Amino acid sequence: MDNVFRFLRRMNVLAWVLGLFVAHALFYLLIGTDNWLTAALLAAAVYGVLLMVLRMVARRGVADKEEMR
C-alpha cells in the first residue's frame, strides 16, 4: 500500500486529466456522440476530482504513518 501512496503523491494530476480528456474525446468521436466535447469534459472532470481525492487520502495516510513513528 505504501507504493500506491507514494505513486499518488508524486503523480502529476494535470497530465493525467489531460490524457484522460484526450482519450475520452477520441472515444466519443469514434462512437459518434453528438455532444462529444461536453461528454469528454465531464468525464475528465469526474476523473480529476477522483484523482484529487485519492491524492488527499494518500497524503493523509503518509502523515498518519509519520506520526506513528
A tleap script that builds the chain and sets N, CA, C and O, in Angstrom:
source leaprc.protein.ff14SB
mol = sequence {
  NMET ASP ASN VAL PHE ARG PHE LEU ARG ARG
  MET ASN VAL LEU ALA TRP VAL LEU GLY LEU
  PHE VAL ALA HIE ALA LEU PHE TYR LEU LEU
  ILE GLY THR ASP ASN TRP LEU THR ALA ALA
  LEU LEU ALA ALA ALA VAL TYR GLY VAL LEU
  LEU MET VAL LEU ARG MET VAL ALA ARG ARG
  GLY VAL ALA ASP LYS GLU GLU MET CARG
}
set mol.1.N position { 0.829 -1.196 0.000 }
set mol.1.CA position { 0.000 0.000 0.000 }
set mol.1.C position { 0.871 1.257 0.000 }
set mol.1.O position { 0.466 2.303 -0.508 }
set mol.2.N position { 2.057 1.144 0.569 }
set mol.2.CA position { 2.963 2.291 0.583 }
set mol.2.C position { 3.344 2.726 -0.827 }
set mol.2.O position { 3.468 3.919 -1.103 }
set mol.3.N position { 3.529 1.746 -1.721 }
set mol.3.CA position { 3.893 2.083 -3.101 }
set mol.3.C position { 2.777 2.852 -3.797 }
set mol.3.O position { 3.043 3.763 -4.581 }
set mol.4.N position { 1.542 2.490 -3.517 }
set mol.4.CA position { 0.406 3.194 -4.118 }
set mol.4.C position { 0.354 4.622 -3.594 }
set mol.4.O position { 0.165 5.559 -4.369 }
set mol.5.N position { 0.520 4.798 -2.282 }
set mol.5.CA position { 0.520 6.142 -1.695 }
set mol.5.C position { 1.664 6.975 -2.264 }
set mol.5.O position { 1.479 8.156 -2.559 }
set mol.6.N position { 2.829 6.381 -2.418 }
set mol.6.CA position { 3.985 7.094 -2.954 }
set mol.6.C position { 3.716 7.532 -4.397 }
set mol.6.O position { 4.051 8.653 -4.778 }
set mol.7.N position { 3.114 6.653 -5.194 }
set mol.7.CA position { 2.790 6.996 -6.577 }
set mol.7.C position { 1.770 8.135 -6.626 }
set mol.7.O position { 1.928 9.072 -7.408 }
set mol.8.N position { 0.739 8.060 -5.806 }
set mol.8.CA position { -0.302 9.087 -5.807 }
set mol.8.C position { 0.240 10.447 -5.379 }
set mol.8.O position { -0.209 11.480 -5.875 }
set mol.9.N position { 1.204 10.451 -4.458 }
set mol.9.CA position { 1.787 11.725 -4.031 }
set mol.9.C position { 2.643 12.345 -5.124 }
set mol.9.O position { 2.693 13.569 -5.240 }
set mol.10.N position { 3.323 11.524 -5.935 }
set mol.10.CA position { 4.249 12.043 -6.938 }
set mol.10.C position { 3.613 12.312 -8.290 }
set mol.10.O position { 4.206 13.009 -9.113 }
set mol.11.N position { 2.428 11.785 -8.543 }
set mol.11.CA position { 1.855 11.885 -9.886 }
set mol.11.C position { 1.430 13.312 -10.218 }
set mol.11.O position { 1.069 14.089 -9.334 }
set mol.12.N position { 1.480 13.639 -11.494 }
set mol.12.CA position { 1.075 14.940 -11.997 }
set mol.12.C position { -0.396 14.830 -12.413 }
set mol.12.O position { -0.715 14.245 -13.448 }
set mol.13.N position { -1.278 15.396 -11.601 }
set mol.13.CA position { -2.719 15.265 -11.830 }
set mol.13.C position { -3.125 15.944 -13.134 }
set mol.13.O position { -3.974 15.421 -13.856 }
set mol.14.N position { -2.549 17.075 -13.446 }
set mol.14.CA position { -2.907 17.793 -14.669 }
set mol.14.C position { -2.587 16.953 -15.908 }
set mol.14.O position { -3.389 16.892 -16.841 }
set mol.15.N position { -1.434 16.316 -15.919 }
set mol.15.CA position { -1.068 15.478 -17.065 }
set mol.15.C position { -2.031 14.301 -17.198 }
set mol.15.O position { -2.440 13.960 -18.308 }
set mol.16.N position { -2.390 13.684 -16.091 }
set mol.16.CA position { -3.336 12.564 -16.134 }
set mol.16.C position { -4.703 13.022 -16.637 }
set mol.16.O position { -5.314 12.345 -17.464 }
set mol.17.N position { -5.189 14.162 -16.148 }
set mol.17.CA position { -6.514 14.644 -16.567 }
set mol.17.C position { -6.499 15.007 -18.051 }
set mol.17.O position { -7.462 14.722 -18.763 }
set mol.18.N position { -5.424 15.630 -18.525 }
set mol.18.CA position { -5.331 15.950 -19.950 }
set mol.18.C position { -5.294 14.679 -20.799 }
set mol.18.O position { -5.940 14.613 -21.845 }
set mol.19.N position { -4.554 13.690 -20.360 }
set mol.19.CA position { -4.513 12.422 -21.078 }
set mol.19.C position { -5.867 11.740 -21.106 }
set mol.19.O position { -6.280 11.205 -22.135 }
set mol.20.N position { -6.556 11.760 -19.972 }
set mol.20.CA position { -7.891 11.168 -19.913 }
set mol.20.C position { -8.880 11.934 -20.790 }
set mol.20.O position { -9.752 11.333 -21.416 }
set mol.21.N position { -8.743 13.266 -20.835 }
set mol.21.CA position { -9.613 14.067 -21.689 }
set mol.21.C position { -9.417 13.700 -23.160 }
set mol.21.O position { -10.390 13.514 -23.891 }
set mol.22.N position { -8.175 13.596 -23.586 }
set mol.22.CA position { -7.889 13.244 -24.981 }
set mol.22.C position { -8.434 11.857 -25.300 }
set mol.22.O position { -9.036 11.646 -26.353 }
set mol.23.N position { -8.220 10.914 -24.387 }
set mol.23.CA position { -8.716 9.547 -24.622 }
set mol.23.C position { -10.243 9.530 -24.712 }
set mol.23.O position { -10.806 8.869 -25.586 }
set mol.24.N position { -10.909 10.246 -23.820 }
set mol.24.CA position { -12.370 10.283 -23.862 }
set mol.24.C position { -12.869 11.006 -25.109 }
set mol.24.O position { -13.848 10.583 -25.723 }
set mol.25.N position { -12.198 12.096 -25.485 }
set mol.25.CA position { -12.624 12.830 -26.679 }
set mol.25.C position { -12.534 11.935 -27.915 }
set mol.25.O position { -13.455 11.905 -28.731 }
set mol.26.N position { -11.436 11.214 -28.049 }
set mol.26.CA position { -11.302 10.297 -29.185 }
set mol.26.C position { -12.356 9.203 -29.154 }
set mol.26.O position { -12.934 8.855 -30.184 }
set mol.27.N position { -12.604 8.664 -27.963 }
set mol.27.CA position { -13.610 7.607 -27.826 }
set mol.27.C position { -14.992 8.108 -28.233 }
set mol.27.O position { -15.692 7.452 -29.005 }
set mol.28.N position { -15.384 9.270 -27.712 }
set mol.28.CA position { -16.718 9.776 -28.012 }
set mol.28.C position { -16.844 10.206 -29.471 }
set mol.28.O position { -17.929 10.125 -30.047 }
set mol.29.N position { -15.752 10.660 -30.072 }
set mol.29.CA position { -15.781 10.968 -31.505 }
set mol.29.C position { -15.956 9.698 -32.325 }
set mol.29.O position { -16.727 9.671 -33.285 }
set mol.30.N position { -15.235 8.645 -31.943 }
set mol.30.CA position { -15.309 7.388 -32.698 }
set mol.30.C position { -16.679 6.727 -32.628 }
set mol.30.O position { -17.117 6.110 -33.599 }
set mol.31.N position { -17.362 6.847 -31.487 }
set mol.31.CA position { -18.676 6.208 -31.389 }
set mol.31.C position { -19.794 7.121 -31.878 }
set mol.31.O position { -20.961 6.730 -31.891 }
set mol.32.N position { -19.431 8.354 -32.283 }
set mol.32.CA position { -20.404 9.232 -32.909 }
set mol.32.C position { -21.314 9.990 -31.952 }
set mol.32.O position { -22.460 10.284 -32.292 }
set mol.33.N position { -20.825 10.306 -30.775 }
set mol.33.CA position { -21.626 11.077 -29.823 }
set mol.33.C position { -21.756 12.510 -30.316 }
set mol.33.O position { -20.761 13.138 -30.679 }
set mol.34.N position { -22.989 13.034 -30.331 }
set mol.34.CA position { -23.221 14.397 -30.814 }
set mol.34.C position { -22.520 15.434 -29.937 }
set mol.34.O position { -21.899 16.367 -30.446 }
set mol.35.N position { -22.621 15.267 -28.638 }
set mol.35.CA position { -22.018 16.215 -27.692 }
set mol.35.C position { -20.719 15.641 -27.130 }
set mol.35.O position { -20.559 15.529 -25.915 }
set mol.36.N position { -19.809 15.283 -28.004 }
set mol.36.CA position { -18.584 14.606 -27.578 }
set mol.36.C position { -17.711 15.491 -26.700 }
set mol.36.O position { -17.065 15.002 -25.774 }
set mol.37.N position { -17.688 16.790 -26.985 }
set mol.37.CA position { -16.847 17.692 -26.191 }
set mol.37.C position { -17.361 17.792 -24.760 }
set mol.37.O position { -16.581 17.723 -23.811 }
set mol.38.N position { -18.656 17.953 -24.607 }
set mol.38.CA position { -19.254 18.028 -23.284 }
set mol.38.C position { -19.051 16.721 -22.518 }
set mol.38.O position { -18.701 16.735 -21.337 }
set mol.39.N position { -19.267 15.618 -23.180 }
set mol.39.CA position { -19.097 14.321 -22.529 }
set mol.39.C position { -17.644 14.108 -22.104 }
set mol.39.O position { -17.383 13.604 -21.012 }
set mol.40.N position { -16.706 14.487 -22.958 }
set mol.40.CA position { -15.288 14.322 -22.628 }
set mol.40.C position { -14.885 15.235 -21.476 }
set mol.40.O position { -14.127 14.826 -20.597 }
set mol.41.N position { -15.384 16.463 -21.473 }
set mol.41.CA position { -15.078 17.389 -20.368 }
set mol.41.C position { -15.645 16.885 -19.049 }
set mol.41.O position { -14.973 16.944 -18.019 }
set mol.42.N position { -16.874 16.394 -19.076 }
set mol.42.CA position { -17.473 15.870 -17.849 }
set mol.42.C position { -16.729 14.636 -17.339 }
set mol.42.O position { -16.497 14.499 -16.138 }
set mol.43.N position { -16.363 13.754 -18.242 }
set mol.43.CA position { -15.626 12.555 -17.833 }
set mol.43.C position { -14.275 12.932 -17.248 }
set mol.43.O position { -13.869 12.374 -16.228 }
set mol.44.N position { -13.574 13.864 -17.870 }
set mol.44.CA position { -12.273 14.302 -17.358 }
set mol.44.C position { -12.420 14.999 -16.005 }
set mol.44.O position { -11.568 14.846 -15.130 }
set mol.45.N position { -13.496 15.758 -15.836 }
set mol.45.CA position { -13.727 16.427 -14.555 }
set mol.45.C position { -13.980 15.418 -13.440 }
set mol.45.O position { -13.479 15.576 -12.327 }
set mol.46.N position { -14.750 14.394 -13.738 }
set mol.46.CA position { -15.027 13.357 -12.735 }
set mol.46.C position { -13.739 12.654 -12.341 }
set mol.46.O position { -13.471 12.456 -11.156 }
set mol.47.N position { -12.943 12.278 -13.332 }
set mol.47.CA position { -11.663 11.630 -13.029 }
set mol.47.C position { -10.731 12.577 -12.286 }
set mol.47.O position { -9.992 12.143 -11.402 }
set mol.48.N position { -10.751 13.866 -12.629 }
set mol.48.CA position { -9.919 14.844 -11.929 }
set mol.48.C position { -10.266 14.938 -10.453 }
set mol.48.O position { -9.381 14.969 -9.598 }
set mol.49.N position { -11.550 14.981 -10.163 }
set mol.49.CA position { -11.986 15.024 -8.751 }
set mol.49.C position { -11.581 13.741 -8.036 }
set mol.49.O position { -11.107 13.783 -6.901 }
set mol.50.N position { -11.766 12.613 -8.690 }
set mol.50.CA position { -11.386 11.334 -8.088 }
set mol.50.C position { -9.884 11.275 -7.803 }
set mol.50.O position { -9.474 10.821 -6.735 }
set mol.51.N position { -9.074 11.727 -8.740 }
set mol.51.CA position { -7.627 11.719 -8.533 }
set mol.51.C position { -7.210 12.660 -7.409 }
set mol.51.O position { -6.303 12.340 -6.641 }
set mol.52.N position { -7.856 13.808 -7.303 }
set mol.52.CA position { -7.530 14.744 -6.223 }
set mol.52.C position { -7.905 14.165 -4.863 }
set mol.52.O position { -7.162 14.327 -3.895 }
set mol.53.N position { -9.043 13.496 -4.781 }
set mol.53.CA position { -9.444 12.864 -3.519 }
set mol.53.C position { -8.462 11.756 -3.155 }
set mol.53.O position { -8.057 11.644 -1.997 }
set mol.54.N position { -8.078 10.944 -4.123 }
set mol.54.CA position { -7.098 9.887 -3.856 }
set mol.54.C position { -5.766 10.474 -3.408 }
set mol.54.O position { -5.101 9.915 -2.536 }
set mol.55.N position { -5.383 11.575 -3.989 }
set mol.55.CA position { -4.120 12.218 -3.591 }
set mol.55.C position { -4.206 12.757 -2.165 }
set mol.55.O position { -3.241 12.652 -1.408 }
set mol.56.N position { -5.339 13.328 -1.792 }
set mol.56.CA position { -5.511 13.812 -0.416 }
set mol.56.C position { -5.474 12.652 0.570 }
set mol.56.O position { -4.888 12.772 1.646 }
set mol.57.N position { -6.086 11.544 0.218 }
set mol.57.CA position { -6.062 10.354 1.078 }
set mol.57.C position { -4.638 9.843 1.222 }
set mol.57.O position { -4.223 9.450 2.312 }
set mol.58.N position { -3.892 9.847 0.130 }
set mol.58.CA position { -2.505 9.375 0.172 }
set mol.58.C position { -1.662 10.268 1.070 }
set mol.58.O position { -0.845 9.766 1.842 }
set mol.59.N position { -1.842 11.567 0.985 }
set mol.59.CA position { -1.079 12.476 1.844 }
set mol.59.C position { -1.448 12.284 3.304 }
set mol.59.O position { -0.577 12.306 4.173 }
set mol.60.N position { -2.718 12.097 3.579 }
set mol.60.CA position { -3.147 11.880 4.957 }
set mol.60.C position { -2.610 10.556 5.494 }
set mol.60.O position { -2.210 10.472 6.656 }
set mol.61.N position { -2.599 9.533 4.662 }
set mol.61.CA position { -2.075 8.228 5.077 }
set mol.61.C position { -0.604 8.297 5.402 }
set mol.61.O position { -0.148 7.658 6.350 }
set mol.62.N position { 0.146 9.060 4.633 }
set mol.62.CA position { 1.574 9.211 4.899 }
set mol.62.C position { 1.780 10.019 6.175 }
set mol.62.O position { 2.655 9.690 6.976 }
set mol.63.N position { 0.989 11.070 6.378 }
set mol.63.CA position { 1.125 11.886 7.584 }
set mol.63.C position { 0.798 11.048 8.826 }
set mol.63.O position { 1.461 11.186 9.854 }
set mol.64.N position { -0.209 10.189 8.742 }
set mol.64.CA position { -0.559 9.333 9.864 }
set mol.64.C position { 0.564 8.361 10.177 }
set mol.64.O position { 0.851 8.108 11.346 }
set mol.65.N position { 1.197 7.816 9.162 }
set mol.65.CA position { 2.298 6.869 9.371 }
set mol.65.C position { 3.500 7.553 10.000 }
set mol.65.O position { 4.193 6.959 10.826 }
set mol.66.N position { 3.757 8.819 9.608 }
set mol.66.CA position { 4.892 9.538 10.167 }
set mol.66.C position { 4.657 9.861 11.637 }
set mol.66.O position { 5.607 9.879 12.420 }
set mol.67.N position { 3.410 10.117 12.025 }
set mol.67.CA position { 3.095 10.381 13.429 }
set mol.67.C position { 3.269 9.145 14.276 }
set mol.67.O position { 3.616 9.248 15.452 }
set mol.68.N position { 3.034 7.964 13.700 }
set mol.68.CA position { 3.170 6.717 14.441 }
set mol.68.C position { 4.629 6.424 14.780 }
set mol.68.O position { 4.908 5.772 15.786 }
set mol.69.N position { 5.532 6.882 13.982 }
set mol.69.CA position { 6.950 6.579 14.182 }
set mol.69.C position { 7.513 7.258 15.360 }
set mol.69.O position { 8.697 7.100 15.656 }
savepdb mol mol.pdb
quit
